[in-house]
Amino acid sequence: MKEIRTNINLWINEVEVKWRMLPLQKQYKYIMICFAAYLIISIGGILSSLY
């Protein structure tokens, strides 16, 4: 179990370093794309539950 936790922590650290290396404008763009996708999926789920 400790090995899995260690591997996950190493992976998270790698991803965080790569994220921080991105320019702020690119980070902003990715955040907006993720939010838009979340919004579309949420609206689709709400509409599908109504019909």
PDB file of N, CA, C and O in Angstrom:
ATOM      1  N   MET A   1       0.824  -1.197   0.000  1.00  0.00           N
ATOM      2  CA  MET A   1       0.000   0.000   0.000  1.00  0.00           C
ATOM      3  C   MET A   1       0.868   1.260   0.000  1.00  0.00           C
ATOM      4  O   MET A   1       0.537   2.245  -0.659  1.00  0.00           O
ATOM      5  N   LYS A   2       1.969   1.226   0.734  1.00  0.00           N
ATOM      6  CA  LYS A   2       2.848   2.401   0.769  1.00  0.00           C
ATOM      7  C   LYS A   2       3.443   2.669  -0.603  1.00  0.00           C
ATOM      8  O   LYS A   2       3.637   3.823  -0.985  1.00  0.00           O
ATOM      9  N   GLU A   3       3.736   1.599  -1.349  1.00  0.00           N
ATOM     10  CA  GLU A   3       4.323   1.763  -2.681  1.00  0.00           C
ATOM     11  C   GLU A   3       3.337   2.445  -3.624  1.00  0.00           C
ATOM     12  O   GLU A   3       3.721   3.302  -4.419  1.00  0.00           O
ATOM     13  N   ILE A   4       2.074   2.063  -3.532  1.00  0.00           N
ATOM     14  CA  ILE A   4       1.051   2.692  -4.382  1.00  0.00           C
ATOM     15  C   ILE A   4       0.926   4.171  -4.032  1.00  0.00           C
ATOM     16  O   ILE A   4       0.862   5.022  -4.919  1.00  0.00           O
ATOM     17  N   ARG A   5       0.892   4.473  -2.742  1.00  0.00           N
ATOM     18  CA  ARG A   5       0.774   5.860  -2.301  1.00  0.00           C
ATOM     19  C   ARG A   5       1.975   6.675  -2.773  1.00  0.00           C
ATOM     20  O   ARG A   5       1.827   7.818  -3.205  1.00  0.00           O
ATOM     21  N   THR A   6       3.162   6.081  -2.689  1.00  0.00           N
ATOM     22  CA  THR A   6       4.373   6.766  -3.129  1.00  0.00           C
ATOM     23  C   THR A   6       4.322   7.040  -4.630  1.00  0.00           C
ATOM     24  O   THR A   6       4.667   8.132  -5.080  1.00  0.00           O
ATOM     25  N   ASN A   7       3.891   6.046  -5.399  1.00  0.00           N
ATOM     26  CA  ASN A   7       3.785   6.213  -6.851  1.00  0.00           C
ATOM     27  C   ASN A   7       2.780   7.305  -7.212  1.00  0.00           C
ATOM     28  O   ASN A   7       3.024   8.106  -8.114  1.00  0.00           O
ATOM     29  N   ILE A   8       1.657   7.333  -6.510  1.00  0.00           N
ATOM     30  CA  ILE A   8       0.640   8.349  -6.779  1.00  0.00           C
ATOM     31  C   ILE A   8       1.187   9.731  -6.444  1.00  0.00           C
ATOM     32  O   ILE A   8       0.989  10.678  -7.205  1.00  0.00           O
ATOM     33  N   ASN A   9       1.871   9.852  -5.314  1.00  0.00           N
ATOM     34  CA  ASN A   9       2.448  11.144  -4.940  1.00  0.00           C
ATOM     35  C   ASN A   9       3.493  11.617  -5.942  1.00  0.00           C
ATOM     36  O   ASN A   9       3.550  12.803  -6.269  1.00  0.00           O
ATOM     37  N   LEU A  10       4.311  10.708  -6.424  1.00  0.00           N
ATOM     38  CA  LEU A  10       5.309  11.073  -7.437  1.00  0.00           C
ATOM     39  C   LEU A  10       4.630  11.539  -8.714  1.00  0.00           C
ATOM     40  O   LEU A  10       5.046  12.528  -9.317  1.00  0.00           O
ATOM     41  N   TRP A  11       3.591  10.832  -9.126  1.00  0.00           N
ATOM     42  CA  TRP A  11       2.863  11.206 -10.341  1.00  0.00           C
ATOM     43  C   TRP A  11       2.211  12.583 -10.185  1.00  0.00           C
ATOM     44  O   TRP A  11       2.267  13.406 -11.098  1.00  0.00           O
ATOM     45  N   ILE A  12       1.592  12.830  -9.020  1.00  0.00           N
ATOM     46  CA  ILE A  12       0.955  14.125  -8.779  1.00  0.00           C
ATOM     47  C   ILE A  12       1.993  15.241  -8.810  1.00  0.00           C
ATOM     48  O   ILE A  12       1.737  16.312  -9.360  1.00  0.00           O
ATOM     49  N   ASN A  13       3.155  14.998  -8.227  1.00  0.00           N
ATOM     50  CA  ASN A  13       4.214  16.011  -8.250  1.00  0.00           C
ATOM     51  C   ASN A  13       4.679  16.302  -9.667  1.00  0.00           C
ATOM     52  O   ASN A  13       4.915  17.460 -10.012  1.00  0.00           O
ATOM     53  N   GLU A  14       4.814  15.273 -10.494  1.00  0.00           N
ATOM     54  CA  GLU A  14       5.212  15.472 -11.891  1.00  0.00           C
ATOM     55  C   GLU A  14       4.186  16.319 -12.635  1.00  0.00           C
ATOM     56  O   GLU A  14       4.543  17.245 -13.364  1.00  0.00           O
ATOM     57  N   VAL A  15       2.922  15.997 -12.447  1.00  0.00           N
ATOM     58  CA  VAL A  15       1.856  16.736 -13.123  1.00  0.00           C
ATOM     59  C   VAL A  15       1.839  18.186 -12.650  1.00  0.00           C
ATOM     60  O   VAL A  15       1.662  19.099 -13.456  1.00  0.00           O
ATOM     61  N   GLU A  16       2.022  18.402 -11.356  1.00  0.00           N
ATOM     62  CA  GLU A  16       2.024  19.761 -10.821  1.00  0.00           C
ATOM     63  C   GLU A  16       3.186  20.582 -11.374  1.00  0.00           C
ATOM     64  O   GLU A  16       3.019  21.763 -11.678  1.00  0.00           O
ATOM     65  N   VAL A  17       4.354  19.969 -11.504  1.00  0.00           N
ATOM     66  CA  VAL A  17       5.511  20.679 -12.060  1.00  0.00           C
ATOM     67  C   VAL A  17       5.248  21.050 -13.514  1.00  0.00           C
ATOM     68  O   VAL A  17       5.549  22.167 -13.935  1.00  0.00           O
ATOM     69  N   LYS A  18       4.687  20.119 -14.281  1.00  0.00           N
ATOM     70  CA  LYS A  18       4.381  20.406 -15.684  1.00  0.00           C
ATOM     71  C   LYS A  18       3.345  21.517 -15.805  1.00  0.00           C
ATOM     72  O   LYS A  18       3.438  22.366 -16.691  1.00  0.00           O
ATOM     73  N   TRP A  19       2.346  21.508 -14.903  1.00  0.00           N
ATOM     74  CA  TRP A  19       1.310  22.542 -14.926  1.00  0.00           C
ATOM     75  C   TRP A  19       1.914  23.907 -14.633  1.00  0.00           C
ATOM     76  O   TRP A  19       1.582  24.889 -15.298  1.00  0.00           O
ATOM     77  N   ARG A  20       2.793  23.977 -13.647  1.00  0.00           N
ATOM     78  CA  ARG A  20       3.394  25.261 -13.274  1.00  0.00           C
ATOM     79  C   ARG A  20       4.352  25.776 -14.348  1.00  0.00           C
ATOM     80  O   ARG A  20       4.613  26.977 -14.416  1.00  0.00           O
ATOM     81  N   MET A  21       4.870  24.891 -15.176  1.00  0.00           N
ATOM     82  CA  MET A  21       5.771  25.312 -16.248  1.00  0.00           C
ATOM     83  C   MET A  21       5.010  25.942 -17.414  1.00  0.00           C
ATOM     84  O   MET A  21       5.594  26.667 -18.219  1.00  0.00           O
ATOM     85  N   LEU A  22       3.708  25.665 -17.507  1.00  0.00           N
ATOM     86  CA  LEU A  22       2.908  26.257 -18.582  1.00  0.00           C
ATOM     87  C   LEU A  22       2.752  27.758 -18.362  1.00  0.00           C
ATOM     88  O   LEU A  22       2.667  28.215 -17.222  1.00  0.00           O
ATOM     89  N   PRO A  23       2.713  28.521 -19.445  1.00  0.00           N
ATOM     90  CA  PRO A  23       2.427  29.958 -19.297  1.00  0.00           C
ATOM     91  C   PRO A  23       1.021  30.167 -18.726  1.00  0.00           C
ATOM     92  O   PRO A  23       0.139  29.329 -18.908  1.00  0.00           O
ATOM     93  N   LEU A  24       0.828  31.275 -18.045  1.00  0.00           N
ATOM     94  CA  LEU A  24      -0.454  31.538 -17.395  1.00  0.00           C
ATOM     95  C   LEU A  24      -1.618  31.584 -18.382  1.00  0.00           C
ATOM     96  O   LEU A  24      -2.723  31.143 -18.065  1.00  0.00           O
ATOM     97  N   GLN A  25      -1.371  32.115 -19.568  1.00  0.00           N
ATOM     98  CA  GLN A  25      -2.449  32.185 -20.562  1.00  0.00           C
ATOM     99  C   GLN A  25      -2.899  30.795 -20.988  1.00  0.00           C
ATOM    100  O   GLN A  25      -4.088  30.565 -21.205  1.00  0.00           O
ATOM    101  N   LYS A  26      -1.954  29.870 -21.108  1.00  0.00           N
ATOM    102  CA  LYS A  26      -2.304  28.504 -21.481  1.00  0.00           C
ATOM    103  C   LYS A  26      -3.039  27.805 -20.336  1.00  0.00           C
ATOM    104  O   LYS A  26      -3.970  27.037 -20.579  1.00  0.00           O
ATOM    105  N   GLN A  27      -2.631  28.065 -19.093  1.00  0.00           N
ATOM    106  CA  GLN A  27      -3.340  27.510 -17.939  1.00  0.00           C
ATOM    107  C   GLN A  27      -4.787  28.007 -17.931  1.00  0.00           C
ATOM    108  O   GLN A  27      -5.722  27.235 -17.721  1.00  0.00           O
ATOM    109  N   TYR A  28      -4.951  29.314 -18.163  1.00  0.00           N
ATOM    110  CA  TYR A  28      -6.280  29.909 -18.195  1.00  0.00           C
ATOM    111  C   TYR A  28      -7.137  29.271 -19.287  1.00  0.00           C
ATOM    112  O   TYR A  28      -8.314  28.982 -19.076  1.00  0.00           O
ATOM    113  N   LYS A  29      -6.534  29.056 -20.447  1.00  0.00           N
ATOM    114  CA  LYS A  29      -7.257  28.452 -21.570  1.00  0.00           C
ATOM    115  C   LYS A  29      -7.724  27.046 -21.219  1.00  0.00           C
ATOM    116  O   LYS A  29      -8.871  26.692 -21.491  1.00  0.00           O
ATOM    117  N   TYR A  30      -6.843  26.230 -20.613  1.00  0.00           N
ATOM    118  CA  TYR A  30      -7.209  24.869 -20.231  1.00  0.00           C
ATOM    119  C   TYR A  30      -8.311  24.860 -19.171  1.00  0.00           C
ATOM    120  O   TYR A  30      -9.215  24.025 -19.219  1.00  0.00           O
ATOM    121  N   ILE A  31      -8.236  25.782 -18.221  1.00  0.00           N
ATOM    122  CA  ILE A  31      -9.262  25.855 -17.183  1.00  0.00           C
ATOM    123  C   ILE A  31     -10.612  26.211 -17.801  1.00  0.00           C
ATOM    124  O   ILE A  31     -11.637  25.639 -17.431  1.00  0.00           O
ATOM    125  N   MET A  32     -10.611  27.150 -18.739  1.00  0.00           N
ATOM    126  CA  MET A  32     -11.863  27.545 -19.388  1.00  0.00           C
ATOM    127  C   MET A  32     -12.450  26.410 -20.226  1.00  0.00           C
ATOM    128  O   MET A  32     -13.668  26.230 -20.257  1.00  0.00           O
ATOM    129  N   ILE A  33     -11.598  25.645 -20.902  1.00  0.00           N
ATOM    130  CA  ILE A  33     -12.073  24.507 -21.693  1.00  0.00           C
ATOM    131  C   ILE A  33     -12.689  23.449 -20.782  1.00  0.00           C
ATOM    132  O   ILE A  33     -13.746  22.897 -21.091  1.00  0.00           O
ATOM    133  N   CYS A  34     -12.028  23.167 -19.660  1.00  0.00           N
ATOM    134  CA  CYS A  34     -12.563  22.179 -18.715  1.00  0.00           C
ATOM    135  C   CYS A  34     -13.885  22.649 -18.125  1.00  0.00           C
ATOM    136  O   CYS A  34     -14.815  21.856 -17.976  1.00  0.00           O
ATOM    137  N   PHE A  35     -13.977  23.929 -17.788  1.00  0.00           N
ATOM    138  CA  PHE A  35     -15.221  24.457 -17.241  1.00  0.00           C
ATOM    139  C   PHE A  35     -16.345  24.393 -18.270  1.00  0.00           C
ATOM    140  O   PHE A  35     -17.477  24.043 -17.934  1.00  0.00           O
ATOM    141  N   ALA A  36     -16.038  24.728 -19.520  1.00  0.00           N
ATOM    142  CA  ALA A  36     -17.055  24.680 -20.578  1.00  0.00           C
ATOM    143  C   ALA A  36     -17.536  23.243 -20.789  1.00  0.00           C
ATOM    144  O   ALA A  36     -18.732  23.012 -20.963  1.00  0.00           O
ATOM    145  N   ALA A  37     -16.615  22.281 -20.775  1.00  0.00           N
ATOM    146  CA  ALA A  37     -17.000  20.876 -20.934  1.00  0.00           C
ATOM    147  C   ALA A  37     -17.882  20.435 -19.762  1.00  0.00           C
ATOM    148  O   ALA A  37     -18.886  19.751 -19.960  1.00  0.00           O
ATOM    149  N   TYR A  38     -17.505  20.827 -18.552  1.00  0.00           N
ATOM    150  CA  TYR A  38     -18.306  20.499 -17.370  1.00  0.00           C
ATOM    151  C   TYR A  38     -19.706  21.095 -17.481  1.00  0.00           C
ATOM    152  O   TYR A  38     -20.696  20.439 -17.158  1.00  0.00           O
ATOM    153  N   LEU A  39     -19.778  22.334 -17.937  1.00  0.00           N
ATOM    154  CA  LEU A  39     -21.058  23.011 -18.080  1.00  0.00           C
ATOM    155  C   LEU A  39     -21.939  22.311 -19.118  1.00  0.00           C
ATOM    156  O   LEU A  39     -23.133  22.118 -18.891  1.00  0.00           O
ATOM    157  N   ILE A  40     -21.356  21.937 -20.241  1.00  0.00           N
ATOM    158  CA  ILE A  40     -22.119  21.252 -21.295  1.00  0.00           C
ATOM    159  C   ILE A  40     -22.622  19.902 -20.807  1.00  0.00           C
ATOM    160  O   ILE A  40     -23.773  19.539 -21.051  1.00  0.00           O
ATOM    161  N   ILE A  41     -21.757  19.153 -20.115  1.00  0.00           N
ATOM    162  CA  ILE A  41     -22.169  17.843 -19.592  1.00  0.00           C
ATOM    163  C   ILE A  41     -23.274  18.012 -18.555  1.00  0.00           C
ATOM    164  O   ILE A  41     -24.230  17.237 -18.534  1.00  0.00           O
ATOM    165  N   SER A  42     -23.149  19.016 -17.698  1.00  0.00           N
ATOM    166  CA  SER A  42     -24.165  19.250 -16.668  1.00  0.00           C
ATOM    167  C   SER A  42     -25.508  19.624 -17.298  1.00  0.00           C
ATOM    168  O   SER A  42     -26.548  19.094 -16.907  1.00  0.00           O
ATOM    169  N   ILE A  43     -25.485  20.520 -18.257  1.00  0.00           N
ATOM    170  CA  ILE A  43     -26.724  20.929 -18.923  1.00  0.00           C
ATOM    171  C   ILE A  43     -27.339  19.745 -19.668  1.00  0.00           C
ATOM    172  O   ILE A  43     -28.555  19.556 -19.655  1.00  0.00           O
ATOM    173  N   GLY A  44     -26.487  18.954 -20.314  1.00  0.00           N
ATOM    174  CA  GLY A  44     -26.991  17.759 -21.008  1.00  0.00           C
ATOM    175  C   GLY A  44     -27.653  16.784 -20.040  1.00  0.00           C
ATOM    176  O   GLY A  44     -28.694  16.205 -20.350  1.00  0.00           O
ATOM    177  N   GLY A  45     -27.053  16.605 -18.880  1.00  0.00           N
ATOM    178  CA  GLY A  45     -27.641  15.714 -17.876  1.00  0.00           C
ATOM    179  C   GLY A  45     -28.968  16.224 -17.355  1.00  0.00           C
ATOM    180  O   GLY A  45     -29.909  15.456 -17.158  1.00  0.00           O
ATOM    181  N   ILE A  46     -29.035  17.522 -17.134  1.00  0.00           N
ATOM    182  CA  ILE A  46     -30.296  18.110 -16.643  1.00  0.00           C
ATOM    183  C   ILE A  46     -31.373  17.989 -17.699  1.00  0.00           C
ATOM    184  O   ILE A  46     -32.508  17.623 -17.394  1.00  0.00           O
ATOM    185  N   LEU A  47     -31.025  18.297 -18.946  1.00  0.00           N
ATOM    186  CA  LEU A  47     -32.029  18.216 -20.026  1.00  0.00           C
ATOM    187  C   LEU A  47     -32.484  16.782 -20.261  1.00  0.00           C
ATOM    188  O   LEU A  47     -33.659  16.543 -20.539  1.00  0.00           O
ATOM    189  N   SER A  48     -31.562  15.821 -20.152  1.00  0.00           N
ATOM    190  CA  SER A  48     -31.938  14.426 -20.385  1.00  0.00           C
ATOM    191  C   SER A  48     -32.817  13.913 -19.258  1.00  0.00           C
ATOM    192  O   SER A  48     -33.641  13.026 -19.483  1.00  0.00           O
ATOM    193  N   SER A  49     -32.666  14.444 -18.055  1.00  0.00           N
ATOM    194  CA  SER A  49     -33.515  13.989 -16.956  1.00  0.00           C
ATOM    195  C   SER A  49     -34.914  14.596 -17.054  1.00  0.00           C
ATOM    196  O   SER A  49     -35.865  14.052 -16.495  1.00  0.00           O
ATOM    197  N   LEU A  50     -35.042  15.712 -17.757  1.00  0.00           N
ATOM    198  CA  LEU A  50     -36.364  16.338 -17.906  1.00  0.00           C
ATOM    199  C   LEU A  50     -37.215  15.622 -18.954  1.00  0.00           C
ATOM    200  O   LEU A  50     -38.443  15.622 -18.869  1.00  0.00           O
ATOM    201  N   TYR A  51     -36.568  15.023 -19.925  1.00  0.00           N
ATOM    202  CA  TYR A  51     -37.333  14.391 -21.009  1.00  0.00           C
ATOM    203  C   TYR A  51     -37.351  12.918 -20.909  1.00  0.00           C
ATOM    204  O   TYR A  51     -37.954  12.249 -21.749  1.00  0.00           O
TER     205      TYR A  51
END
